[in-house]
């Protein structure tokens, strides 16, 4: 019988783990509006990340991106038109840019799947006077190995920037510091498909206390202490139940990351070769799934074999967002690496506590598909 191996398999707390939290929520008679569970979850995140990080937990990451643009870019450059963003990403970023009244301007990635400095410098040369800000992407939750160079360049150009680290909660940069501790602010997703998945949720982190306070107000209709709207607010509050799930998961999260990285290493040991490469730095990420690069001529056959073998595989990010109908009219630089990687990438399933024999089974299909 052909097995059924789904692409994503969320890991939620067992019902009995949540019972005490649910009783506390019921006793508090607080179900949203930054209640006691929210305060506890926020503090636990700040302790986990350290480095003076301030956490603003929101209903989802897309709202978090919109709020981050509103606070960090809209205030600074309201009259300018474009926000530069790599095309090799999920649609949420470009959509958030348009929701906030700007236009995405797509630039390329480098061979590590990270934002390309040379490509961005082309954007600066051509559109610098129209550029409101920059959207950096930690693709696949992998900490940008050139983040220091980006920070220096954007500071010199006085350009505000946001880092979209959606699946990267628990990932680290090359200096060992947590993803979430660089730049003005970083945004994470806590969607069920992410390594730290609570159902629906998002997180904005910053080291700027005043910015965190502004974001807390913004997510609650722009209210001040007198419940008067003082800015363009929105409702982006997260529920107490989602926070309870987050508290349960956070207790076990270091062990969960260790498990995911162990499974990832087995994939890498089985598959890495001259024909199959892995993304640099992925081993220190939270590892949402296993992305490999193969010859574009062999990818269709591999995907078909995986499907026949009951393995649900994907092609993140293919096609890249600049090809989507809604973004087809957006400005863009040359995107050779984006287009190349989009034709070569395959994303393989990685589950919590994935049995070694399941990993070996998936790897066996890939290996067979690369023959001939």
Protein Blocks (a to p, Z undefined) as FASTA:
>chain_A
ZZdddfbdcddddfklmmmmmmmmmmnopabeoiaklmmmmmmmmmmngnoiacdddfbf
klmmmmmmmmmmmmmmmmbmbdcddfbbcfklmmmmmmnopacddddddfkopacfklmm
mmmmmmmmmpgbdcdddehhiacfklmmmmmmmmmnopacdddfklmgoiacfkopaghi
gcjbdcddfbfkbmbaghiacddddfbfklmmmmmmmmnoopafkopafbdcddfbdcfk
lmmmmmmmmmmmmmmmmmmmmmmmmmmmmmgcfkbccdehklmmnolbacddddfklmmm
mmmmmmmnopacddddcddfklpmklmmpccdddfklmmmmmmgccddddehiafklmmm
mmmmmmmmmgZZ
